[in-house]
Amino acid sequence: MAIEMVYFAWVREAIGRDGETVDPPDDVTTLGALVDWLAQRGDGYREALGDPDRLRGAVDQVFAPFDASIEGVKEVALFPPVTGG
């Protein structure tokens, strides 16, 4: 299952790219499991994704909790918490 990943702000800077296509293993079925799997891909990923409490996610352009299913999704975005002003 190919998923288009989109990274924003310091997540993008730590990983070193604004997006990529990934094909997680079959046992990666939630947004949280996807983040954990990605964090194992190298130092930049570990820096950006190693503490999920510092992240927010969106699945197919809808904010989603980390226990949300990623089955059949086309796009996942990861970014820091959004603040208002």
MMTF fields as JSON, N, C-alpha, C and O atoms, coordinates in Angstrom:
{
  "mmtfVersion": "1.0.0",
  "mmtfProducer": "UNKNOWN",
  "numBonds": 339,
  "numAtoms": 340,
  "numGroups": 85,
  "numChains": 1,
  "numModels": 1,
  "chainsPerModel": [1],
  "groupsPerChain": [85],
  "chainIdList": ["A"],
  "bondAtomList": [4, 2, 8, 6, 12, 10, 16, 14, 20, 18, 24, 22, 28, 26, 32, 30, 36, 34, 40, 38, 44, 42, 48, 46, 52, 50, 56, 54, 60, 58, 64, 62, 68, 66, 72, 70, 76, 74, 80, 78, 84, 82, 88, 86, 92, 90, 96, 94, 100, 98, 104, 102, 108, 106, 112, 110, 116, 114, 120, 118, 124, 122, 128, 126, 132, 130, 136, 134, 140, 138, 144, 142, 148, 146, 152, 150, 156, 154, 160, 158, 164, 162, 168, 166, 172, 170, 176, 174, 180, 178, 184, 182, 188, 186, 192, 190, 196, 194, 200, 198, 204, 202, 208, 206, 212, 210, 216, 214, 220, 218, 224, 222, 228, 226, 232, 230, 236, 234, 240, 238, 244, 242, 248, 246, 252, 250, 256, 254, 260, 258, 264, 262, 268, 266, 272, 270, 276, 274, 280, 278, 284, 282, 288, 286, 292, 290, 296, 294, 300, 298, 304, 302, 308, 306, 312, 310, 316, 314, 320, 318, 324, 322, 328, 326, 332, 330, 336, 334],
  "bondOrderList": [1, 1, 1, 1, 1, 1, 1, 1, 1, 1, 1, 1, 1, 1, 1, 1, 1, 1, 1, 1, 1, 1, 1, 1, 1, 1, 1, 1, 1, 1, 1, 1, 1, 1, 1, 1, 1, 1, 1, 1, 1, 1, 1, 1, 1, 1, 1, 1, 1, 1, 1, 1, 1, 1, 1, 1, 1, 1, 1, 1, 1, 1, 1, 1, 1, 1, 1, 1, 1, 1, 1, 1, 1, 1, 1, 1, 1, 1, 1, 1, 1, 1, 1, 1],
  "groupList": [{"groupName": "MET", "atomNameList": ["N", "CA", "C", "O"], "elementList": ["N", "C", "C", "O"], "formalChargeList": [0, 0, 0, 0], "bondAtomList": [1, 0, 2, 1, 3, 2], "bondOrderList": [1, 1, 2], "singleLetterCode": "M", "chemCompType": "L-PEPTIDE LINKING"}, {"groupName": "ALA", "atomNameList": ["N", "CA", "C", "O"], "elementList": ["N", "C", "C", "O"], "formalChargeList": [0, 0, 0, 0], "bondAtomList": [1, 0, 2, 1, 3, 2], "bondOrderList": [1, 1, 2], "singleLetterCode": "A", "chemCompType": "L-PEPTIDE LINKING"}, {"groupName": "ILE", "atomNameList": ["N", "CA", "C", "O"], "elementList": ["N", "C", "C", "O"], "formalChargeList": [0, 0, 0, 0], "bondAtomList": [1, 0, 2, 1, 3, 2], "bondOrderList": [1, 1, 2], "singleLetterCode": "I", "chemCompType": "L-PEPTIDE LINKING"}, {"groupName": "GLU", "atomNameList": ["N", "CA", "C", "O"], "elementList": ["N", "C", "C", "O"], "formalChargeList": [0, 0, 0, 0], "bondAtomList": [1, 0, 2, 1, 3, 2], "bondOrderList": [1, 1, 2], "singleLetterCode": "E", "chemCompType": "L-PEPTIDE LINKING"}, {"groupName": "VAL", "atomNameList": ["N", "CA", "C", "O"], "elementList": ["N", "C", "C", "O"], "formalChargeList": [0, 0, 0, 0], "bondAtomList": [1, 0, 2, 1, 3, 2], "bondOrderList": [1, 1, 2], "singleLetterCode": "V", "chemCompType": "L-PEPTIDE LINKING"}, {"groupName": "TYR", "atomNameList": ["N", "CA", "C", "O"], "elementList": ["N", "C", "C", "O"], "formalChargeList": [0, 0, 0, 0], "bondAtomList": [1, 0, 2, 1, 3, 2], "bondOrderList": [1, 1, 2], "singleLetterCode": "Y", "chemCompType": "L-PEPTIDE LINKING"}, {"groupName": "PHE", "atomNameList": ["N", "CA", "C", "O"], "elementList": ["N", "C", "C", "O"], "formalChargeList": [0, 0, 0, 0], "bondAtomList": [1, 0, 2, 1, 3, 2], "bondOrderList": [1, 1, 2], "singleLetterCode": "F", "chemCompType": "L-PEPTIDE LINKING"}, {"groupName": "TRP", "atomNameList": ["N", "CA", "C", "O"], "elementList": ["N", "C", "C", "O"], "formalChargeList": [0, 0, 0, 0], "bondAtomList": [1, 0, 2, 1, 3, 2], "bondOrderList": [1, 1, 2], "singleLetterCode": "W", "chemCompType": "L-PEPTIDE LINKING"}, {"groupName": "ARG", "atomNameList": ["N", "CA", "C", "O"], "elementList": ["N", "C", "C", "O"], "formalChargeList": [0, 0, 0, 0], "bondAtomList": [1, 0, 2, 1, 3, 2], "bondOrderList": [1, 1, 2], "singleLetterCode": "R", "chemCompType": "L-PEPTIDE LINKING"}, {"groupName": "GLY", "atomNameList": ["N", "CA", "C", "O"], "elementList": ["N", "C", "C", "O"], "formalChargeList": [0, 0, 0, 0], "bondAtomList": [1, 0, 2, 1, 3, 2], "bondOrderList": [1, 1, 2], "singleLetterCode": "G", "chemCompType": "PEPTIDE LINKING"}, {"groupName": "ASP", "atomNameList": ["N", "CA", "C", "O"], "elementList": ["N", "C", "C", "O"], "formalChargeList": [0, 0, 0, 0], "bondAtomList": [1, 0, 2, 1, 3, 2], "bondOrderList": [1, 1, 2], "singleLetterCode": "D", "chemCompType": "L-PEPTIDE LINKING"}, {"groupName": "THR", "atomNameList": ["N", "CA", "C", "O"], "elementList": ["N", "C", "C", "O"], "formalChargeList": [0, 0, 0, 0], "bondAtomList": [1, 0, 2, 1, 3, 2], "bondOrderList": [1, 1, 2], "singleLetterCode": "T", "chemCompType": "L-PEPTIDE LINKING"}, {"groupName": "PRO", "atomNameList": ["N", "CA", "C", "O"], "elementList": ["N", "C", "C", "O"], "formalChargeList": [0, 0, 0, 0], "bondAtomList": [1, 0, 2, 1, 3, 2], "bondOrderList": [1, 1, 2], "singleLetterCode": "P", "chemCompType": "L-PEPTIDE LINKING"}, {"groupName": "LEU", "atomNameList": ["N", "CA", "C", "O"], "elementList": ["N", "C", "C", "O"], "formalChargeList": [0, 0, 0, 0], "bondAtomList": [1, 0, 2, 1, 3, 2], "bondOrderList": [1, 1, 2], "singleLetterCode": "L", "chemCompType": "L-PEPTIDE LINKING"}, {"groupName": "GLN", "atomNameList": ["N", "CA", "C", "O"], "elementList": ["N", "C", "C", "O"], "formalChargeList": [0, 0, 0, 0], "bondAtomList": [1, 0, 2, 1, 3, 2], "bondOrderList": [1, 1, 2], "singleLetterCode": "Q", "chemCompType": "L-PEPTIDE LINKING"}, {"groupName": "SER", "atomNameList": ["N", "CA", "C", "O"], "elementList": ["N", "C", "C", "O"], "formalChargeList": [0, 0, 0, 0], "bondAtomList": [1, 0, 2, 1, 3, 2], "bondOrderList": [1, 1, 2], "singleLetterCode": "S", "chemCompType": "L-PEPTIDE LINKING"}, {"groupName": "LYS", "atomNameList": ["N", "CA", "C", "O"], "elementList": ["N", "C", "C", "O"], "formalChargeList": [0, 0, 0, 0], "bondAtomList": [1, 0, 2, 1, 3, 2], "bondOrderList": [1, 1, 2], "singleLetterCode": "K", "chemCompType": "L-PEPTIDE LINKING"}],
  "groupTypeList": [0, 1, 2, 3, 0, 4, 5, 6, 1, 7, 4, 8, 3, 1, 2, 9, 8, 10, 9, 3, 11, 4, 10, 12, 12, 10, 10, 4, 11, 11, 13, 9, 1, 13, 4, 10, 7, 13, 1, 14, 8, 9, 10, 9, 5, 8, 3, 1, 13, 9, 10, 12, 10, 8, 13, 8, 9, 1, 4, 10, 14, 4, 6, 1, 12, 6, 10, 1, 15, 2, 3, 9, 4, 16, 3, 4, 1, 13, 6, 12, 12, 4, 11, 9, 9],
  "groupIdList": [1, 2, 3, 4, 5, 6, 7, 8, 9, 10, 11, 12, 13, 14, 15, 16, 17, 18, 19, 20, 21, 22, 23, 24, 25, 26, 27, 28, 29, 30, 31, 32, 33, 34, 35, 36, 37, 38, 39, 40, 41, 42, 43, 44, 45, 46, 47, 48, 49, 50, 51, 52, 53, 54, 55, 56, 57, 58, 59, 60, 61, 62, 63, 64, 65, 66, 67, 68, 69, 70, 71, 72, 73, 74, 75, 76, 77, 78, 79, 80, 81, 82, 83, 84, 85],
  "secStructList": [7, 7, 3, 3, 3, 3, 3, 7, 2, 2, 2, 2, 2, 2, 2, 6, 1, 1, 3, 3, 3, 3, 7, 7, 7, 6, 6, 7, 7, 5, 2, 2, 2, 2, 2, 2, 2, 2, 2, 6, 6, 7, 2, 2, 2, 2, 2, 2, 2, 1, 7, 4, 4, 4, 7, 3, 3, 3, 3, 6, 6, 3, 3, 3, 7, 6, 6, 1, 5, 7, 6, 6, 7, 1, 3, 3, 3, 3, 3, 7, 7, 7, 7, 7, 7],
  "xCoordList": [0.839, 0.0, 0.898, 1.551, 0.935, 1.744, 0.981, -0.199, 1.68, 1.096, 1.978, 3.197, 1.367, 2.093, 2.236, 1.239, 3.455, 3.732, 4.044, 4.724, 3.542, 3.82, 4.296, 3.654, 5.431, 6.02, 6.053, 6.35, 5.739, 5.7, 6.598, 6.885, 7.036, 7.779, 9.027, 9.76, 9.289, 10.533, 10.558, 11.637, 9.411, 9.398, 10.082, 10.932, 9.705, 10.307, 11.806, 12.606, 12.178, 13.591, 14.425, 15.526, 13.929, 14.685, 14.821, 15.879, 13.754, 13.792, 14.586, 15.218, 14.551, 15.319, 14.569, 15.172, 13.259, 12.419, 11.006, 10.588, 10.277, 8.907, 7.885, 6.714, 8.322, 7.412, 8.091, 9.232, 7.37, 7.875, 6.737, 5.696, 6.945, 6.008, 6.605, 7.759, 5.81, 6.275, 5.338, 4.175, 5.868, 5.086, 5.31, 6.149, 4.55, 4.769, 4.378, 3.581, 4.94, 4.568, 3.097, 2.478, 2.558, 1.134, 0.708, -0.459, 1.625, 1.238, 1.173, 0.822, 1.502, 1.384, -0.001, -0.223, -0.926, -2.331, -2.923, -4.05, -2.169, -2.675, -1.676, -0.523, -2.146, -1.27, -0.095, 1.04, -0.353, 0.716, 1.742, 2.943, 1.287, 2.208, 3.037, 4.21, 2.43, 3.156, 4.255, 5.377, 3.949, 4.944, 6.084, 7.254, 5.752, 6.782, 7.666, 8.887, 7.06, 7.815, 8.726, 9.891, 8.197, 9.008, 10.179, 11.27, 9.96, 11.004, 12.233, 13.319, 12.073, 13.173, 13.984, 14.933, 13.627, 14.272, 15.589, 16.27, 15.976, 17.243, 17.214, 16.188, 18.362, 18.509, 17.521, 16.897, 17.358, 16.434, 15.004, 14.26, 14.619, 13.27, 13.103, 12.072, 14.106, 14.057, 13.948, 13.191, 14.714, 14.664, 13.268, 12.726, 12.695, 11.403, 10.225, 9.251, 10.309, 9.135, 9.261, 8.331, 10.396, 10.65, 9.755, 9.602, 9.162, 8.269, 6.923, 6.72, 6.006, 4.72, 3.901, 3.013, 4.183, 3.453, 3.732, 2.979, 4.818, 5.182, 4.599, 4.91, 3.761, 3.263, 1.747, 1.044, 1.277, -0.12, -0.116, 0.867, -1.243, -1.32, -2.646, -3.648, -2.629, -3.846, -3.826, -2.795, -4.977, -5.136, -6.087, -7.234, -5.591, -6.371, -6.975, -8.149, -6.133, -6.414, -7.45, -8.101, -7.597, -8.478, -7.665, -7.034, -7.671, -6.961, -7.371, -8.544, -6.387, -6.677, -5.856, -4.714, -6.437, -5.675, -4.72, -4.862, -3.761, -2.756, -3.29, -2.606, -4.488, -5.078, -5.969, -6.628, -5.997, -6.797, -6.216, -4.998, -7.088, -6.674, -6.074, -6.518, -5.07, -4.515, -4.843, -4.289, -5.733, -6.118, -6.76, -7.761, -6.184, -6.726, -6.472, -6.98, -5.703, -5.463, -4.494, -3.679, -4.596, -3.704, -2.608, -1.486, -2.934, -1.985, -2.023, -3.087, -0.832, -0.694, 0.232, 1.309, -0.191, 0.634, 1.027, 0.222, 2.27, 2.762, 3.319, 4.029, 2.993, 3.364, 3.343, 2.774, 3.964, 3.895, 2.484, 1.69, 2.172, 0.857, 0.642, 1.572, -0.555, -0.913, -1.385, -2.179, -0.89, -1.338, -2.042, -1.774, -2.917, -3.659, -3.123, -2.296, -3.598, -3.132, -4.146, -3.907],
  "yCoordList": [-1.159, 0.0, 1.241, 1.527, 1.948, 3.166, 4.344, 4.547, 5.116, 6.289, 7.486, 7.423, 8.573, 9.827, 10.512, 10.849, 10.714, 11.4, 12.854, 13.163, 13.751, 15.176, 15.642, 15.367, 16.352, 16.82, 18.346, 18.979, 18.935, 20.382, 20.878, 20.155, 22.137, 22.882, 22.126, 21.619, 22.038, 21.419, 19.921, 19.329, 19.289, 17.868, 17.728, 16.858, 18.587, 18.597, 18.879, 18.225, 19.843, 20.209, 19.074, 18.818, 18.39, 17.292, 16.107, 15.482, 15.796, 14.659, 15.001, 14.132, 16.274, 16.698, 16.624, 16.658, 16.522, 16.51, 16.908, 16.784, 17.388, 17.815, 16.718, 16.873, 15.614, 14.503, 13.329, 13.419, 12.228, 11.014, 10.006, 10.171, 8.982, 7.866, 6.714, 6.337, 6.157, 5.034, 3.848, 4.004, 2.667, 1.432, 0.649, -0.251, 0.997, 0.345, -1.133, -1.553, -1.913, -3.327, -3.495, -2.57, -4.651, -4.928, -4.759, -4.465, -4.937, -4.825, -3.38, -3.14, -2.42, -0.998, -0.553, -0.289, -0.473, -0.244, 1.042, 1.406, 1.738, 2.982, 4.108, 3.87, 5.328, 6.479, 6.399, 6.691, 6.011, 5.887, 4.839, 5.06, 3.706, 2.648, 3.119, 2.766, 3.911, 4.469, 5.408, 5.348, 6.269, 7.191, 6.399, 6.726, 5.367, 4.532, 3.866, 3.821, 3.355, 2.689, 3.689, 3.393, 4.859, 5.881, 6.333, 6.59, 6.431, 6.9, 5.994, 6.413, 4.777, 3.822, 3.916, 3.154, 4.827, 4.909, 5.661, 5.681, 6.286, 6.999, 8.13, 8.401, 8.803, 9.839, 10.986, 11.381, 11.53, 12.645, 12.255, 13.033, 11.048, 10.555, 10.382, 10.758, 9.819, 9.603, 10.941, 11.07, 11.931, 13.263, 13.87, 14.416, 13.776, 14.407, 13.634, 14.235, 12.304, 11.484, 10.661, 9.943, 10.756, 9.918, 10.202, 9.345, 11.384, 11.742, 12.156, 13.333, 11.21, 11.519, 12.585, 13.188, 12.829, 13.882, 15.261, 16.205, 15.376, 16.651, 16.793, 17.757, 15.851, 15.809, 15.844, 15.511, 16.251, 16.102, 15.461, 15.528, 14.837, 14.18, 14.419, 14.744, 14.251, 14.315, 13.147, 12.823, 12.53, 11.404, 11.857, 12.223, 11.826, 12.319, 13.698, 13.952, 14.581, 15.992, 16.251, 17.295, 15.285, 15.447, 15.152, 14.099, 16.083, 15.827, 14.467, 14.098, 13.717, 12.369, 12.054, 12.499, 11.284, 10.831, 9.71, 9.125, 9.429, 8.426, 7.0, 6.094, 6.774, 5.437, 5.288, 4.261, 6.297, 6.238, 5.217, 5.076, 4.521, 3.544, 4.254, 5.335, 3.631, 4.154, 3.228, 3.37, 2.294, 1.364, 2.116, 2.81, 1.975, 2.578, 4.066, 4.657, 4.695, 6.133, 6.415, 5.569, 7.608, 8.034, 8.959, 8.935, 9.789, 10.793, 10.899, 10.862, 11.033, 11.311, 12.509, 12.544, 13.489, 14.663, 14.64, 14.291, 15.015, 15.118, 16.514, 17.044, 17.113, 18.498, 18.764, 17.982, 19.869, 20.242, 20.7, 21.025, 20.724, 21.238, 22.651, 23.456, 22.934, 24.231, 25.123, 24.704, 26.339, 27.284, 28.457, 28.792, 29.052, 30.198, 31.495, 31.488, 32.571, 33.835, 34.911, 36.047],
  "zCoordList": [0.0, 0.0, 0.0, 1.003, -1.069, -1.173, -0.58, -0.864, 0.249, 0.889, 0.581, 0.74, 0.145, -0.046, 1.306, 1.945, 1.733, 2.991, 2.689, 1.71, 3.54, 3.429, 4.807, 5.821, 4.829, 6.082, 6.094, 5.081, 7.267, 7.387, 8.514, 9.467, 8.381, 9.412, 9.844, 8.994, 11.163, 11.622, 11.351, 11.342, 11.131, 10.743, 9.387, 9.198, 8.45, 7.11, 7.199, 6.53, 8.018, 8.137, 8.71, 8.221, 9.731, 10.345, 9.4, 9.332, 8.673, 7.748, 6.494, 5.892, 6.104, 4.944, 3.628, 2.556, 3.716, 2.501, 2.867, 4.018, 1.877, 2.164, 1.935, 2.281, 1.355, 1.143, 0.481, 0.027, 0.435, -0.2, -0.284, 0.352, -1.06, -1.124, -0.327, -0.532, 0.584, 1.386, 1.2, 0.83, 1.463, 1.377, 2.666, 2.712, 3.725, 5.012, 4.982, 4.142, 5.895, 5.977, 6.362, 6.888, 6.101, 6.332, 7.785, 8.047, 8.737, 10.146, 10.632, 11.787, 9.783, 10.109, 9.654, 8.472, 10.603, 10.245, 10.818, 10.482, 11.685, 12.264, 12.006, 11.647, 12.197, 12.035, 13.014, 12.637, 14.255, 15.239, 14.861, 15.021, 14.362, 13.926, 12.732, 12.61, 11.857, 10.721, 11.197, 10.695, 12.153, 12.705, 13.348, 13.147, 14.116, 14.746, 13.699, 13.851, 12.65, 11.576, 10.865, 10.598, 10.564, 9.901, 10.779, 10.269, 12.094, 13.011, 12.99, 13.391, 12.532, 12.474, 11.181, 10.993, 10.303, 8.99, 8.983, 7.958, 10.101, 10.15, 11.141, 11.764, 11.289, 12.306, 12.154, 13.139, 10.964, 10.762, 11.083, 11.681, 10.685, 10.991, 12.498, 13.056, 13.152, 14.595, 15.337, 16.299, 14.874, 15.481, 15.34, 16.301, 14.153, 13.88, 14.463, 14.915, 14.454, 14.755, 16.029, 16.394, 16.706, 17.869, 19.065, 19.935, 19.124, 20.221, 19.628, 19.328, 19.456, 18.824, 19.547, 18.944, 20.833, 21.552, 20.972, 21.212, 20.206, 19.582, 18.181, 17.482, 17.759, 16.382, 16.308, 17.262, 15.158, 14.777, 13.396, 12.659, 13.067, 11.766, 11.084, 11.72, 9.787, 8.98, 8.006, 7.416, 7.853, 6.938, 5.832, 6.09, 4.611, 3.471, 3.76, 3.492, 4.316, 4.568, 5.658, 5.67, 6.579, 7.723, 8.979, 9.071, 9.964, 11.213, 11.761, 11.715, 12.284, 12.765, 14.012, 14.132, 14.945, 16.107, 15.687, 14.614, 16.54, 16.18, 16.187, 15.711, 16.711, 16.616, 15.38, 15.218, 14.509, 13.276, 12.307, 12.189, 11.63, 10.624, 9.407, 9.019, 8.822, 7.568, 6.402, 5.312, 6.636, 5.582, 4.415, 4.59, 3.243, 2.04, 1.865, 0.912, 2.752, 2.612, 1.48, 1.113, 0.937, -0.14, 0.37, -0.137, 1.391, 1.862, 3.38, 3.997, 3.968, 5.396, 5.538, 4.944, 6.326, 6.611, 8.086, 8.949, 8.361, 9.733, 9.945, 9.091, 11.098, 11.355, 12.854, 13.616, 13.283, 14.695, 15.055, 14.172, 16.349, 16.739, 16.197, 16.155, 15.795, 15.24, 16.389, 17.231, 16.405, 17.427, 16.759, 15.605, 17.489, 16.963, 17.553, 18.465, 17.031, 17.574, 17.422, 17.831]
}
